[in-house]
Amino acid sequence: MKLSRPVSWFLLAFGAWSWFVWTNFTRNLWKDSGGLAFDDAGDPTTYFWIHLVLAAVSLVLGTAIGIIGLRGLRALRALRAPRDGRRNA
């Protein structure tokens, strides 16, 4: 299967965006002062664990999607390169 250049860039951007959003979310979850993530004793709540798992799964999927996009861009570059290693003038 061949990916077009726009699709490959979209997948790569999606992977990067996923890392940006979910690492920021996890950082904010860890520093939660609103009482949702940690109870009065300072122990993590169910809300914390569910959202931590959600963030981890999203990071794994974002990484996989970004890698697919990167591989698509590399494949397109390999198709454009001359096969014998010489540049056409």
N, C-alpha and C positions, 0 to 999 in steps of 0.2 A: 504494500500500500504506500502510495506517495502522498505526502502532505504538501500543500501549496505554501508559498512563503508567508502570506498573511496568516494562515492557520497556524503555522509553526511559531510565528512571532506571538500570536495570541496565546498559545499554550505556554510559551516561555514566560510571557508577561503574567499570565494567570498564576503560574507557580511562584513567581517573585512576589506578586500581590498577596498570595496566600501566606507566604512566610512573613511579610510585613504585618498583615492584619492579625494573624494568630499569635505571633510572638508578642506583639503589643497587648493583645487581649490577655494572654497568659500572665504577662508582667502586671497588668492591672488587677487581674484576679488574685494574684499572690499578695498584692498590697491592699486588698479590699478592706475598707474601713466602715462599710455600710452594714456589716453584720450578716451578709448573705453567705459568704464563703467560709467564715469561721464563726463558731459559736462563742458564748461568753467565756468559756474556758480556754479558747484559743485553738480548739481542735477543728480540723476541716469538716465541713458539712457535706451532705449529699450533693448539694448544689455545686460545691467546689469540685468534687470528684467527677461528676457528670460533665461539667464544662472543661475540666482538664483532659478527660478522655476525648471529648469532642475536638478540642484544640489539637491533641496529638494525632488523631485520625486525619484531621484536615491538613496538618503539616505533612503527613506521609503521602496523602493523595496529591497535595500541591507539588510535592517533590517529584512524584512519579509523572504528573502531567507536565511539569517543567522539563523533565528529562526527555520526554517524548518530543516536546517542542524543540529542544536543543538538538536532538538526534535528527529531526526533520530538517533543521537548518544546515546541519553538517552534511546531510545527504544531498541537499540541493547544491551546496558549495562543491561537493565532490563531482556532481554531474557537470558543473560548469567548467571545472579545471580540465586542461588538456591531459590526455591519457599518458603521453610520453614525458611529461614533466617540463616541457619547453613552453615558453610563452609565445603566443602569436603576435607578430608585430604589425 
